[in-house]
Amino acid sequence: MLTKKQIQLLEFIQARMARDGVPPSFDEMKLALDLRSKSGIHRLVTALEERGFIRRLPHRARALEILRLPDTLAKGTNFQPKVIEGGQRPPAPLPRGAMEVSASAVELPVMGRIAAGVPIEAISEVSHHIAVPSTMLGGKEHHYALEVKGDSMIDAGINDGDVVVIREQITADNGDIIVALVEGHEATLKRYRRKGAMIALEAANPAYETRVLPEEKVRVQGRLVGLIRSY
């Protein structure tokens, strides 16, 4: 049986990963649970891992994988644990833009570099392809990848040099991390907030200011669904 704090932490991690595609930082967990220090978060994460609810992925910063949810959280969610052994499912259709390279991976086009900082010129040409886990992609929507340039999203766990996986879409919800096309020629990776007829593009780094622009000057190009980091 999990404690109240363990359930709260698991719920917070699950919600953030569903929304952003990346787990929250320990600082964000600490604030969400109103704890005084990160050592309390370390203890909760260790307890959840020991009980088989999450797994820390080796050699990757802030990398957590949810293996299962308790009944109190699983009800009313679309969470499905990975099938390790047992029956087989029919293969799902590949998302547009993806090429299958194995039973568990597909290749996506890398469309160049995206600014996580001051916007750079919009990218529209494929520079190369990269293999990504097929579980990172959902549905038949078009997906593509971008190399991150800059550190404005570092507090969201997105570092300079990371590769972000983007699901192509033209709408976004408040709080989504998106690829935004600014004034028709600049592309940037930011958190999306709508404020009436204005769009705020928020950085996840206090060194960068939030840009607030009229909605007609911002076009959503896609939403972050995954992240790949090389060491």
C-alpha positions as CSV (number, residue, x, y, z in Angstrom):
1,M,0.0,0.0,0.0
2,L,1.3,3.4,-0.9
3,T,1.3,6.4,1.4
4,K,-0.6,9.6,0.6
5,K,2.6,11.4,-0.5
6,Q,3.7,8.5,-2.7
7,I,0.4,8.5,-4.5
8,Q,0.5,12.3,-4.9
9,L,4.0,12.1,-6.4
10,L,3.1,9.3,-8.7
11,E,0.0,11.2,-9.9
12,F,2.1,14.4,-10.5
13,I,4.7,12.5,-12.5
14,Q,2.1,10.7,-14.6
15,A,0.2,14.0,-15.3
16,R,3.4,15.9,-16.3
17,M,4.7,13.1,-18.6
18,A,1.3,12.9,-20.3
19,R,1.3,16.7,-20.8
20,D,4.9,17.4,-21.6
21,G,6.4,14.1,-22.7
22,V,9.2,14.5,-20.1
23,P,9.2,13.9,-16.3
24,P,9.2,16.8,-13.9
25,S,12.5,17.9,-12.2
26,F,13.0,17.1,-8.5
27,D,12.6,20.8,-7.7
28,E,9.2,20.7,-9.4
29,M,8.2,17.6,-7.5
30,K,9.3,19.3,-4.2
31,L,7.2,22.3,-4.9
32,A,4.2,20.2,-6.1
33,L,4.2,18.2,-2.8
34,D,5.1,21.2,-0.7
35,L,8.2,19.5,0.8
36,R,11.1,21.4,2.3
37,S,14.0,19.6,0.6
38,K,14.7,17.3,-2.4
39,S,15.9,14.6,0.0
40,G,12.2,13.9,0.7
41,I,11.5,13.5,-3.0
42,H,14.5,11.1,-3.3
43,R,13.0,8.9,-0.6
44,L,9.6,8.9,-2.2
45,V,11.0,8.1,-5.7
46,T,13.1,5.3,-4.1
47,A,10.0,3.9,-2.4
48,L,8.0,3.9,-5.6
49,E,10.8,2.2,-7.5
50,E,11.2,-0.5,-4.8
51,R,7.4,-1.2,-5.0
52,G,7.6,-1.5,-8.8
53,F,5.6,1.6,-9.8
54,I,8.4,3.5,-11.5
55,R,11.8,2.8,-12.9
56,R,14.8,5.2,-13.1
57,L,16.5,4.8,-16.4
58,P,20.3,4.6,-16.1
59,H,22.7,7.2,-17.6
60,R,19.9,9.6,-18.3
61,A,19.2,12.7,-16.2
62,R,15.7,13.1,-14.8
63,A,14.6,9.9,-16.7
64,L,11.7,8.1,-15.1
65,E,9.4,5.5,-16.5
66,I,6.0,4.7,-14.9
67,L,5.5,0.9,-14.9
68,R,2.0,0.8,-13.3
69,L,-0.4,2.8,-11.4
70,P,-2.3,1.9,-8.2
71,D,-6.0,1.2,-8.6
72,T,-6.9,4.6,-7.1
73,L,-5.1,6.4,-10.0
74,A,-5.6,3.9,-12.8
75,K,-9.4,4.2,-12.7
76,G,-10.5,7.0,-15.1
77,T,-7.2,7.2,-16.9
78,N,-6.0,5.9,-20.2
79,F,-2.8,4.6,-18.7
80,Q,-1.7,1.2,-20.1
81,P,1.3,-0.6,-18.7
82,K,3.8,-2.1,-21.1
83,V,3.3,-5.7,-22.0
84,I,6.5,-7.6,-21.2
85,E,5.3,-11.1,-21.7
86,G,2.1,-12.8,-22.8
87,G,-0.3,-12.2,-25.7
88,Q,0.5,-10.2,-28.8
89,R,-1.4,-7.3,-30.2
90,P,-1.8,-6.6,-33.9
91,P,0.7,-4.0,-35.1
92,A,-0.5,-0.4,-35.0
93,P,-0.2,1.7,-38.1
94,L,2.9,3.8,-38.3
95,P,2.5,7.6,-37.8
96,R,2.9,9.6,-40.9
97,G,6.5,10.6,-41.5
98,A,7.9,7.5,-39.7
99,M,9.7,4.5,-41.1
100,E,9.9,1.2,-39.2
101,V,13.5,0.1,-38.5
102,S,12.6,-2.7,-35.9
103,A,9.7,-4.0,-33.9
104,S,10.3,-1.4,-31.3
105,A,11.7,1.6,-33.2
106,V,10.9,3.8,-36.1
107,E,12.9,6.4,-38.0
108,L,11.8,10.0,-38.0
109,P,13.1,12.9,-40.2
110,V,15.2,15.4,-38.3
111,M,14.2,18.8,-39.7
112,G,17.2,20.7,-38.5
113,R,17.6,22.8,-35.4
114,I,15.0,24.6,-33.3
115,A,15.8,27.5,-31.0
116,A,15.2,27.1,-27.3
117,G,16.2,30.7,-26.8
118,V,16.0,33.5,-29.3
119,P,14.0,32.3,-32.3
120,I,15.9,31.2,-35.4
121,E,14.8,30.9,-39.0
122,A,12.1,28.3,-39.6
123,I,13.3,24.9,-40.6
124,S,11.7,23.0,-43.4
125,E,14.3,20.7,-44.9
126,V,15.3,17.2,-43.6
127,S,18.9,17.0,-42.4
128,H,19.0,13.3,-41.5
129,H,16.9,10.6,-39.8
130,I,16.9,9.3,-36.2
131,A,15.5,6.1,-34.7
132,V,13.1,6.7,-31.8
133,P,11.1,4.2,-29.7
134,S,7.7,3.5,-31.4
135,T,6.0,3.8,-28.0
136,M,6.9,7.5,-28.1
137,L,4.6,8.1,-31.0
138,G,0.8,7.9,-30.8
139,G,-1.9,7.7,-33.5
140,K,-1.4,8.4,-37.2
141,E,-0.5,12.0,-36.9
142,H,2.7,13.2,-38.6
143,H,5.8,13.3,-36.4
144,Y,9.2,14.8,-36.8
145,A,12.3,15.5,-34.8
146,L,14.3,18.7,-34.2
147,E,17.7,19.3,-32.6
148,V,17.5,21.8,-29.7
149,K,19.8,24.9,-29.8
150,G,19.9,27.0,-26.6
151,D,19.0,26.6,-23.0
152,S,15.8,28.5,-22.5
153,M,13.8,25.3,-21.8
154,I,16.4,23.8,-19.4
155,D,14.1,23.9,-16.4
156,A,11.7,21.7,-18.3
157,G,14.5,19.1,-18.8
158,I,15.3,20.2,-22.3
159,N,19.0,20.9,-22.9
160,D,21.1,22.3,-25.7
161,G,21.8,19.4,-28.1
162,D,18.8,17.3,-27.2
163,V,16.5,16.0,-29.9
164,V,12.8,16.6,-29.4
165,V,10.1,14.6,-31.0
166,I,7.2,16.7,-32.2
167,R,3.7,15.6,-33.2
168,E,2.5,17.9,-35.9
169,Q,-0.7,19.8,-35.0
170,I,-2.0,23.3,-35.3
171,T,-3.7,23.7,-31.9
172,A,-2.4,23.6,-28.4
173,D,-3.6,23.7,-24.8
174,N,-2.3,26.1,-22.2
175,G,0.9,24.6,-20.7
176,D,1.8,22.5,-23.8
177,I,5.4,22.8,-25.0
178,I,5.2,23.6,-28.7
179,V,7.0,24.5,-31.8
180,A,5.8,28.0,-32.6
181,L,6.3,29.8,-35.9
182,V,6.6,33.5,-35.1
183,E,5.7,36.1,-37.7
184,G,5.9,33.5,-40.5
185,H,9.7,33.0,-40.4
186,E,11.0,32.3,-36.9
187,A,10.7,29.0,-35.2
188,T,11.1,28.5,-31.4
189,L,10.4,25.8,-28.8
190,K,8.4,27.3,-25.9
191,R,5.5,26.7,-23.5
192,Y,2.2,27.9,-24.9
193,R,-0.3,30.2,-23.0
194,R,-3.3,31.9,-24.5
195,K,-4.4,35.2,-22.9
196,G,-7.5,36.4,-24.7
197,A,-6.3,37.4,-28.2
198,M,-2.7,37.3,-27.2
199,I,-0.3,34.3,-27.1
200,A,2.5,34.0,-24.5
201,L,5.5,32.0,-25.4
202,E,7.1,31.1,-22.0
203,A,10.7,30.0,-21.5
204,A,11.6,27.5,-18.8
205,N,14.7,29.5,-17.7
206,P,14.5,32.7,-15.6
207,A,17.2,34.3,-17.8
208,Y,14.7,34.6,-20.7
209,E,11.6,36.8,-20.8
210,T,8.2,35.6,-21.9
211,R,7.2,36.8,-25.3
212,V,3.6,38.0,-25.7
213,L,2.4,38.3,-29.3
214,P,-0.9,38.9,-31.1
215,E,-2.5,35.5,-32.0
216,E,-2.2,36.2,-35.7
217,K,1.6,36.4,-35.4
218,V,2.0,32.9,-33.8
219,R,1.2,29.6,-35.6
220,V,1.4,26.3,-33.7
221,Q,3.5,23.8,-35.7
222,G,3.4,20.9,-33.3
223,R,3.5,19.7,-29.7
224,L,6.4,18.0,-27.8
225,V,5.8,14.3,-27.2
226,G,9.2,13.0,-26.5
227,L,12.9,13.8,-25.9
228,I,16.1,11.9,-26.8
229,R,19.5,12.7,-25.2
230,S,22.9,11.4,-26.2
231,Y,25.9,11.1,-23.9
